[in-house]
Structures are given as C-alpha cells and as structure tokens.
C-alpha cells in the first residue's frame, strides 16, 4: 500500500507540474485555431492592426436578441463569434446583445431613439412550413469609444434577393463592417478630402449623404478654383495639402490655369475621383408636357488632360436593355392617376463582374445618362470597375431623348458586338503631365512633368453620387430611388472608391474575403420534415436507448451471479 501511495503521489505531482508548465507556456504564446474550411473566424492582418489601435474600453451594442427568425439567428451567431475573435485579441472590446422589443413599456422610447440615430428596422415575412407571419428586426449595432459613436449595419441590402441571400451577403461583409466601424472611432483622422468647386459642380445638398459618410473617416472641405485666376501658385500650394480631390459633375468649362493646378496636384501624388457628365441630359428635364429633352455634348475643356492620363470619355449615351425601372403615368381611373413600371434604358443597372475589392460582392449600381469610356495605351495600369451589359450600345449626341422609348421593341441582334461598355475605370501609376512640353498657363518653379505614383478613378456619370431629396428637401439615402422604392449600392461603391484611393491600412481588402455559406434548401426540408426530425432528434435518443439496454444487459450477465 505504501508503494502504491507513493506512486499515486508521484503521478499527481507530475500531472500538476505538467499543467503548470502548459499554463505558463499558454500565457507566453497566444494562438487561436480556426477549424473552418474557409477560415471564417480568422481575422485578417488588417483587422488585427485595427484592434491594436483600441487603447480604452470600446463597447458595442448589438440590437439582435430575443425571438428571431432562423436566418437572423444565423447572422446573430456569426456576429457573436466574430466579435469574440475581436475581443480575444483586445480585452478592451466588450459587447452585449440587446432586445429592443423586450420591455413593452420602454421599447417604444428605445425604438424612437434608434430611428433618430438612423437605425431603421426591417419587417420580414417568416415562412414556417407554409405558414407566414411578420417579424420586425433591428439588424444594427452601435459602437462607442471615447465619447464617439458609430452605427454598424449588420444586414446588407441586396436588391431583389431573398432574406436568406441577404443574410449570406451580410455574413460575407461582417468582418469589414465591424473592422471599419472600429477603425472610424479609434483612429485619429489623418487624410484630407477636397470637394472641388467653382465649375458648376453639384450643390452640397445633392451629395450630402456622400459627404456625411466621408466625414466619418476623413477631414473634408470645399476647395474653390475661383482663386486660381488671382493666385494660381497659392491655390496649388493649398490644394497640395489635401490627399484626394473629388470633382462631382462639373457643368462649366475649366480654364487652362485651373487644369494646371489639378494636373500638378496629381503629379505630386494627389488622388482624384472624377465624376464626369460628358453629355448634358437629366431626368428632371424629361418631366415636361412633351416628355422629351435634347441631349448634347458638354465641353469641359478636359479632353486633352484625360487623353494624356490614358482615357477618353466619349460624348455619347449608353442605352442598356438592363435598365432601371421607372414609373410613368399611363392614364386615369376615376380621379386617381394610374402608374405602370417600365424599363428606362438610359439608366443602366450595373452588376459588377470584376473581382477587384472596390466592387467585389456589390449589388446593382444605378447610372443616369452615362457615357462610355475608352482606355488608351500609355503604360498606366487600368482596371475596369463597372461596365454595361452585353445588351447595350452607344447613342450619338446631340439626340432627342423621349419617354416614349419605354414602349419600343428591340432584339438581341441589335446589340451584337456593341455591349460591355466601360462606365468606370481605375488608373494607377506614374502619370505624365498634360502640360509636358507645352507653354505653361502660369509660371511655376516647381513644375513636374513626370508624376509620383498615384491613383485616380473615373466614373462617366456624375449622378451616381447624387442623393434625391424628399418633399421637405431633406436628402434621402444615396442610392435610394423614391420613384420606385429601390435601393441600389451606389453609396457602397462610392465609399469603396474613396477608401481605396485613401486607404493605407488595407481595410478595403477585407471585402474580398470569400466565405463558403451554402444556402438551405427549404423546399427539400419541408418535403422531408418528419425524416429530418427523426434523424436530428429521434435517432440520437434511439442510439442512447439501445446503448443503455445493451450496457444493462451485459452488466447483468457479468455480475448477476
């Protein structure tokens, strides 16, 4: 007995020693193991760098708790598991799930406050074995850090998609949404964005939603080129202090001095986002008694500059069979005007095919009177971001645009070899100055003919960044069409462009992460509902029962005597 006791004590001592050593090693070497095939819960290097920025407590409230439909329970679970990953790398990150509908006495006040913050709920139809019911869900989270607050959208809108498909798309974007929010509130603003004015660009109220989004991450300010006429050198020096210049739908000609300022800004490494309408045409001018307007080329005096950089925006319009819906009055019934949906072919609805992080996983993007872009060979790297459908073609201008076009008939033969027109392109590299080997409009001692490495994005439609106004002249969400009630991905596309041009953390690359999320075939489940229940619930119980009876029988046989 004494020898056995000594052996047990020895074994216990070794076990305790091994456990202590493992704990010490575990505290020195931190690692987490992701056993999923697509590494769903492995945070990207960019996310890990963003997490390190959090030096003080950062709290996140997720308003998805309580009785949720099955699809949203999955989104809830994925959100929880991903936040646990963020928390594992930085204990300053804390989160909690809140049910905004839990307490009837307080829920209305909470819902009202959520509305005021822009956290709107969605009403969904829950289909359970053919029985339908309505449910309200708040697919939002709010992050708070150092008295700063930012909303986190958890459900991505995908026009025309089912709830299940929307949830799948949302899970794809989950890490990006959370990392982007943490980055916004934990990182000090560094980059500066100039909104170019002075040449008939869009008024601020028409790009208000885009400006609000930019302001969350970057410093932003208007920059008027009017000062160039009096002090071009001073204007250039002032513009060089910005990192990005956005030119939104100019309608007036640029002077050569203004062009030189923009050109030298680019040569010195400044990024540019061009939203250019090469043709004068808009929807408002169509809503008249004749239902027609004249579309004509717009001379901005920028063609030579664009040509030098490696692209050309043609003074044509893109007519696309994959157009956006439009509601038009078709008559009256009693005292009520009757409306009908038509396809408006001069408003291409573009679904990105490129795998570039700017457009990957985006839904439909709506254009209005877009023009085709030609790219030219000049050594600059060019990536097509958006293009029209195969069933599209150019319409030369000047041309009359009439609402009656919605009733015309067409054939695929009309578009053979004419489609896939470039509507947006990314250019990266060392650009040559548009004023190289030319007499300069104004004397500049620091003139640069060969530029530093930089990027620019060209979009052949200024209205892509334009938000509509409601009856009270308040801007509505960018991409939301009040006439049809459709929400397009214009805002995400615009912000992706800006983030890519300015992003020095690689945050935009998180968007290209692919997850393997197979959708559940509900019809097949309903057909085999009883069998599925038996396999998932009944079979495990049956196996346990058989095992218990067999174990009891064996024990009785062995020890019965």
C-alpha positions in Angstrom: 0.0 0.0 0.0 2.9 2.3 0.8 4.5 1.8 -2.6 1.1 2.4 -4.3 0.5 5.6 -2.3 4.0 6.9 -3.3 3.3 6.1 -6.9 0.0 7.9 -6.8 1.6 11.0 -5.2 4.4 10.9 -7.8 1.8 10.7 -10.6 -0.2 13.6 -9.1 3.0 15.7 -8.7 4.0 15.1 -12.4 0.4 16.0 -13.5 0.4 19.2 -11.5 3.9 20.1 -12.9 2.8 19.5 -16.5 -0.3 21.6 -16.0 1.7 24.4 -14.6 4.2 24.3 -17.4 1.4 24.2 -20.0 -0.3 27.2 -18.4 2.9 29.2 -18.3 3.6 28.4 -22.0 0.0 29.2 -22.8 0.3 32.7 -21.3 3.5 33.3 -23.2 2.4 32.0 -26.6 -1.1 33.2 -27.7 -2.8 31.4 -30.6 -6.3 30.5 -31.7 -7.2 27.7 -34.0 -9.8 28.1 -36.8 -11.0 24.7 -37.9 -13.5 26.0 -40.6 -12.7 25.2 -44.2 -12.9 28.9 -45.3 -11.1 30.3 -42.2 -14.2 32.3 -41.4 -13.2 33.2 -37.9 -9.5 34.0 -38.7 -9.2 37.8 -38.6 -7.2 39.4 -41.4 -3.9 41.1 -40.7 -5.7 44.5 -41.3 -8.3 43.7 -38.7 -5.6 42.8 -36.2 -3.8 46.1 -36.8 -7.1 48.0 -36.3 -7.7 46.1 -33.0 -4.3 47.2 -31.7 -5.5 50.8 -32.0 -8.1 50.4 -29.2 -6.4 51.6 -26.1 -9.5 52.4 -24.0 -12.8 50.5 -23.4 -14.8 50.2 -26.6 -18.4 48.9 -26.2 -20.6 47.5 -28.9 -24.4 47.0 -28.5 -26.0 44.6 -31.0 -29.7 45.0 -31.3 -30.4 41.4 -32.3 -31.7 39.5 -29.3 -34.9 37.6 -28.4 -37.1 35.6 -30.8 -35.5 35.9 -34.2 -36.3 34.2 -37.5 -33.9 31.4 -38.4 -31.9 33.4 -40.9 -31.3 36.2 -38.4 -30.4 33.7 -35.7 -27.6 32.7 -38.0 -26.5 36.3 -38.5 -26.7 36.8 -34.8 -24.5 33.8 -34.1 -21.9 34.7 -36.8 -21.8 38.3 -35.3 -21.2 36.9 -31.8 -18.5 34.5 -32.9 -16.7 37.2 -34.9 -16.9 39.7 -32.0 -15.5 37.1 -29.7 -12.5 36.9 -32.0 -12.0 40.7 -31.8 -12.4 40.5 -28.1 -9.8 37.7 -27.8 -7.1 39.9 -29.3 -8.1 43.0 -27.2 -9.9 42.8 -24.0 -10.9 46.5 -24.2 -13.5 45.4 -26.7 -16.7 44.5 -25.0 -20.1 43.7 -26.5 -23.7 42.8 -25.5 -26.8 41.8 -27.3 -29.9 43.8 -26.7 -33.6 43.0 -27.4 -35.2 46.4 -28.3 -38.6 44.8 -28.1 -38.2 43.1 -24.8 -39.9 45.6 -22.5 -43.2 47.0 -23.9 -43.1 50.0 -21.6 -39.6 51.0 -22.7 -39.5 49.6 -26.2 -41.3 52.5 -27.9 -38.9 55.0 -26.5 -35.9 52.9 -27.4 -37.2 52.3 -30.9 -37.7 56.0 -31.3 -34.1 56.7 -30.3 -32.8 54.1 -32.7 -34.8 55.7 -35.5 -33.3 59.1 -34.7 -29.8 57.5 -34.9 -30.7 56.2 -38.4 -31.1 52.6 -37.2 -34.2 51.6 -39.0 -35.8 48.2 -38.5 -36.9 45.8 -41.3 -40.2 44.0 -41.5 -39.7 40.5 -42.9 -42.1 37.7 -43.7 -41.3 34.5 -41.8 -42.3 31.3 -43.7 -42.5 28.3 -41.5 -43.8 25.2 -43.3 -46.0 27.3 -45.5 -47.3 29.5 -42.6 -46.4 33.1 -42.9 -46.0 35.7 -40.2 -44.5 39.2 -39.9 -41.5 40.0 -37.7 -39.6 43.2 -37.0 -35.8 43.0 -36.7 -33.1 45.7 -36.0 -30.0 44.4 -37.9 -27.8 47.1 -36.4 -25.0 47.6 -33.8 -23.7 50.7 -32.2 -20.0 51.1 -31.2 -19.0 53.7 -28.6 -15.4 54.8 -27.9 -14.0 57.9 -26.2 -17.5 59.6 -26.4 -17.6 58.9 -30.2 -20.3 56.7 -31.6 -20.8 55.0 -35.0 -23.5 52.8 -36.4 -22.7 49.3 -37.7 -25.0 47.9 -40.4 -25.2 44.2 -40.0 -27.6 43.4 -42.8 -26.5 44.3 -46.3 -29.2 45.3 -48.7 -29.2 43.3 -51.9 -32.0 44.4 -54.3 -34.3 41.6 -55.4 -32.6 39.0 -53.1 -34.4 36.8 -50.6 -33.8 37.3 -46.8 -31.6 34.2 -46.8 -29.4 35.6 -49.6 -29.2 39.0 -47.9 -28.0 37.3 -44.7 -25.4 35.3 -46.6 -24.1 38.5 -48.2 -24.1 40.2 -44.8 -22.0 37.5 -43.3 -19.5 37.9 -46.1 -19.2 41.6 -45.2 -19.3 41.2 -41.4 -15.6 41.4 -40.6 -15.4 44.5 -42.9 -18.3 46.2 -41.3 -17.0 45.7 -37.7 -13.4 46.5 -38.5 -14.4 49.6 -40.5 -16.5 50.9 -37.5 -13.7 50.2 -35.0 -11.3 52.0 -37.3 -13.5 55.0 -37.7 -13.9 55.7 -34.0 -10.4 54.6 -32.7 -8.2 56.1 -35.3 -7.4 59.8 -35.5 -8.4 61.4 -38.8 -5.3 62.0 -41.0 -6.3 62.1 -44.6 -7.9 65.3 -46.2 -10.5 65.3 -48.9 -11.1 68.4 -51.1 -14.5 68.8 -52.8 -13.7 70.8 -55.9 -16.0 73.8 -56.5 -16.1 76.7 -59.0 -17.1 75.0 -62.3 -20.8 74.3 -61.8 -20.4 71.2 -59.7 -23.3 69.7 -57.8 -24.5 71.6 -54.8 -23.7 70.1 -51.4 -27.3 69.2 -50.6 -27.3 66.8 -53.6 -24.2 65.0 -52.4 -25.0 65.4 -48.7 -25.1 61.7 -47.9 -21.8 61.0 -49.5 -20.2 63.9 -47.7 -21.6 62.6 -44.3 -20.1 59.2 -45.0 -16.7 60.7 -45.9 -16.7 62.9 -42.8 -16.8 59.9 -40.5 -13.3 58.8 -41.6 -11.6 61.8 -43.2 -11.2 65.6 -42.9 -13.3 67.2 -45.7 -13.6 70.7 -47.0 -14.7 72.6 -50.1 -12.0 73.9 -52.4 -13.0 76.6 -54.8 -10.9 77.0 -58.0 -12.1 80.6 -58.4 -9.0 81.7 -56.6 -6.8 80.3 -59.4 -7.4 83.4 -61.6 -5.9 85.7 -59.0 -3.3 83.5 -57.3 -2.7 80.2 -59.2 0.5 79.3 -57.3 -1.1 79.9 -53.9 -4.1 77.8 -55.0 -1.9 74.9 -56.0 0.1 75.1 -52.7 -3.2 75.0 -50.8 -4.6 72.0 -52.8 -1.3 70.0 -52.3 -2.2 69.9 -48.6 -5.1 67.5 -49.5 -4.8 63.8 -50.2 -7.8 63.4 -52.5 -9.8 65.7 -54.8 -13.3 64.8 -55.8 -14.8 66.5 -58.9 -18.6 65.9 -58.9 -20.4 66.7 -62.2 -18.9 70.0 -63.3 -21.0 71.8 -65.9 -18.8 74.8 -66.7 -15.5 74.9 -68.8 -12.2 74.6 -66.9 -9.6 77.3 -67.7 -6.1 76.2 -68.6 -4.8 77.6 -65.2 -7.4 75.5 -63.3 -6.3 72.5 -65.3 -2.7 73.1 -64.5 -3.5 73.3 -60.7 -5.3 69.9 -60.9 -2.6 68.4 -63.1 0.2 69.4 -60.7 -1.8 68.2 -57.8 -1.9 64.8 -59.5 1.8 64.9 -60.4 2.7 65.5 -56.8 0.9 62.3 -55.8 -2.6 63.6 -55.2 -5.5 61.1 -55.7 -8.5 62.1 -57.8 -12.1 60.9 -58.2 -13.7 62.1 -61.4 -17.5 62.0 -61.8 -18.0 63.5 -65.2 -21.1 64.0 -67.3 -19.8 64.3 -70.9 -23.4 64.8 -72.2 -25.9 67.3 -70.9 -29.1 65.3 -70.0 -31.0 64.7 -66.8 -34.3 63.1 -65.8 -35.8 66.3 -64.4 -35.8 67.9 -67.9 -37.8 65.0 -69.2 -40.8 65.5 -67.0 -42.5 68.1 -69.1 -45.6 68.2 -71.3 -43.7 66.8 -74.3 -41.9 64.2 -72.3 -38.7 64.9 -74.3 -35.4 66.7 -74.0 -32.3 67.3 -76.1 -29.1 65.6 -75.0 -26.0 67.3 -76.3 -22.2 67.1 -75.7 -20.8 69.2 -72.8 -17.4 70.9 -73.4 -15.5 71.0 -70.1 -12.1 71.5 -71.8 -10.7 68.4 -70.1 -10.4 66.1 -73.0 -6.7 66.7 -73.7 -5.9 66.2 -70.0 -7.8 62.9 -69.9 -6.2 61.8 -73.1 -2.7 62.3 -71.6 -3.7 60.3 -68.5 -4.8 57.4 -70.6 -8.6 57.5 -71.1 -11.3 59.3 -73.0 -15.0 59.9 -72.1 -17.0 59.8 -75.3 -19.8 62.4 -75.8 -22.3 59.5 -76.3 -25.0 58.0 -74.2 -25.2 54.3 -73.1 -28.6 52.7 -73.9 -28.9 49.4 -72.0 -31.6 46.8 -72.0 -30.7 46.1 -68.4 -32.0 49.5 -67.4 -33.5 50.6 -64.1 -37.3 50.6 -63.5 -39.2 53.8 -63.9 -42.8 54.6 -63.0 -44.8 56.5 -65.6 -48.4 57.7 -65.7 -50.5 55.6 -68.1 -53.9 57.1 -67.6 -56.6 57.8 -65.0 -59.2 55.6 -63.3 -61.8 57.8 -61.8 -59.9 60.6 -60.1 -56.8 58.5 -59.5 -53.8 58.5 -61.8 -52.7 55.1 -62.9 -48.9 54.3 -63.0 -47.0 51.5 -64.6 -43.5 50.2 -64.3 -41.2 50.4 -67.4 -37.5 49.8 -68.0 -35.7 53.0 -68.6 -32.8 52.1 -70.9 -30.8 55.3 -70.3 -30.3 54.4 -66.6 -28.2 51.3 -66.8 -28.4 49.0 -63.8 -24.9 47.6 -63.5 -23.9 44.4 -61.6 -20.1 44.3 -61.1 -18.2 41.4 -62.7 -14.8 42.4 -61.6 -13.2 40.8 -58.6 -11.4 44.0 -57.5 -12.0 44.8 -53.8 -13.8 48.1 -54.8 -16.7 46.3 -56.4 -16.5 42.7 -55.3 -19.7 41.4 -53.7 -21.6 44.6 -54.5 -25.2 44.6 -55.8 -26.8 46.7 -58.5 -25.4 50.2 -59.1 -27.7 52.7 -60.9 -26.4 55.1 -63.5 -28.3 58.0 -65.2 -27.4 59.1 -68.7 -23.9 57.5 -68.6 -21.2 57.8 -71.3 -18.8 55.1 -72.5 -15.1 55.3 -71.6 -12.2 54.4 -73.9 -8.9 53.4 -72.3 -5.7 54.3 -74.1 -2.2 52.6 -74.0 0.2 54.7 -72.1 1.9 52.5 -69.5 -0.7 53.2 -66.8 -2.3 50.2 -65.1 -6.1 50.3 -65.8 -8.8 48.2 -64.1 -12.3 48.3 -65.4 -14.6 48.5 -62.4 -18.0 48.8 -64.0 -19.4 48.2 -67.5 -22.8 48.0 -69.1 -24.5 44.7 -70.0 -23.9 42.8 -73.3 -27.2 44.2 -74.5 -26.2 47.8 -74.6 -24.9 50.3 -77.2 -23.8 53.9 -77.8 -26.3 56.6 -78.9 -24.5 59.5 -80.5 -25.4 63.1 -79.5 -26.9 65.5 -80.0 -30.1 63.4 -79.8 -33.6 63.7 -78.6 -34.5 61.6 -75.6 -38.1 60.8 -75.3 -40.1 58.9 -72.6 -41.9 57.0 -75.4 -38.7 54.9 -75.7 -40.0 52.7 -73.0 -42.5 51.2 -75.4 -40.1 50.4 -78.2 -39.3 46.8 -79.1 -35.8 45.5 -79.6 -33.9 42.3 -80.4 -30.6 40.8 -79.2 -29.4 41.2 -82.8 -29.5 45.0 -82.2 -26.6 44.7 -79.7 -24.3 42.2 -81.3 -20.7 43.3 -80.7 -21.8 46.6 -79.2 -22.2 45.9 -75.4 -20.0 45.8 -72.3 -19.2 49.5 -72.5 -16.8 50.7 -69.8 -18.5 53.1 -67.3 -15.9 53.3 -64.6 -12.2 52.6 -64.5 -9.3 52.7 -62.0 -6.0 54.1 -63.2 -2.7 53.5 -61.2 0.8 54.5 -61.9 3.1 57.4 -62.7 1.2 59.8 -64.9 2.7 62.2 -67.3 1.7 65.9 -67.0 -0.9 67.2 -69.5 1.4 70.3 -69.8 4.6 68.4 -70.6 6.4 70.2 -73.5 3.8 72.9 -73.6 3.8 76.6 -72.7 2.5 76.7 -69.1 -0.7 78.8 -68.4 1.1 80.3 -65.4 4.7 80.2 -64.3 5.6 77.6 -61.7 9.1 77.0 -60.5 8.2 73.5 -59.1 6.5 72.3 -62.3 6.7 68.4 -62.5 6.4 66.7 -65.9 6.6 63.1 -64.5 4.4 62.4 -61.6 4.8 60.4 -58.4 2.9 57.1 -58.1 -0.8 57.8 -57.6 -4.3 56.6 -58.4 -7.4 58.0 -59.9 -10.9 56.6 -60.5 -13.1 57.8 -63.4 -16.9 57.5 -63.4 -18.7 58.6 -66.5 -21.8 59.8 -64.7 -21.9 62.5 -62.0 -25.4 61.5 -60.9 -24.1 58.2 -59.5 -23.1 60.2 -56.3 -26.3 62.2 -56.2 -28.9 61.7 -53.5 -32.5 62.5 -54.0 -34.5 65.0 -51.8 -37.8 64.2 -50.1 -40.8 66.6 -50.0 -39.2 68.6 -47.2 -36.0 69.0 -49.2 -34.1 66.6 -46.9 -31.6 64.3 -48.5 -32.5 60.6 -48.7 -30.1 57.7 -48.7 -27.6 57.7 -51.5 -28.8 55.0 -54.0 -32.4 55.2 -52.9 -34.9 55.9 -55.7 -38.0 57.4 -54.3 -40.0 56.9 -57.5 -39.6 53.1 -57.4 -38.6 52.4 -53.8 -35.5 50.5 -54.9 -32.2 50.9 -53.0 -29.0 50.5 -55.1 -25.4 50.0 -54.0 -24.3 53.5 -55.1 -23.2 54.5 -51.6 -21.1 51.4 -51.0 -19.5 51.8 -54.4 -18.6 55.5 -53.8 -17.2 54.8 -50.3 -15.2 51.9 -51.6 -13.7 54.1 -54.3 -12.7 56.8 -51.7 -11.4 54.2 -49.2 -9.4 52.5 -51.9 -7.8 55.8 -53.0 -7.0 56.9 -49.4 -6.8 53.6 -47.5 -3.3 53.0 -46.1 -4.5 50.2 -43.8 -5.6 47.7 -46.4 -9.1 47.8 -44.9 -10.7 47.6 -48.4 -9.1 44.2 -49.0 -11.2 42.6 -46.3 -14.1 42.9 -48.7 -12.5 40.3 -51.0 -12.7 37.6 -48.3 -14.7 34.6 -49.6 -16.8 32.5 -47.2 -18.4 29.2 -48.1 -22.0 29.7 -46.9 -24.3 27.2 -48.6 -28.0 28.2 -48.6 -30.5 25.8 -47.0 -33.0 24.3 -49.5 -36.2 25.0 -47.6 -38.4 23.1 -50.0 -36.4 20.0 -49.6 -36.5 20.4 -45.8 -40.3 20.7 -45.9 -40.7 17.6 -48.0 -38.6 15.6 -45.6 -39.6 17.4 -42.4 -40.6 14.2 -40.4 -37.5 12.3 -41.6 -35.3 15.3 -40.7 -36.8 15.5 -37.2 -36.3 11.8 -36.7 -32.6 11.9 -37.8 -31.7 15.0 -35.7 -33.8 14.2 -32.6 -35.2 10.7 -32.6 -32.1 8.8 -33.9 -29.7 10.1 -31.1 -32.3 9.2 -28.5 -32.8 5.8 -30.0 -29.0 5.1 -30.1 -28.7 6.1 -26.4 -31.6 3.8 -25.5 -30.1 0.8 -27.4 -26.7 1.5 -25.8 -28.3 1.7 -22.3 -30.3 -1.5 -22.7 -27.2 -3.3 -24.1 -25.0 -2.0 -21.3 -27.5 -3.0 -18.6 -27.9 -6.5 -20.1 -24.1 -7.0 -20.3 -23.7 -5.9 -16.6 -26.5 -8.3 -15.5 -24.9 -11.2 -17.4 -21.5 -10.5 -16.0 -22.3 -9.6 -12.4 -25.7 -11.4 -12.0 -24.2 -14.3 -10.2 
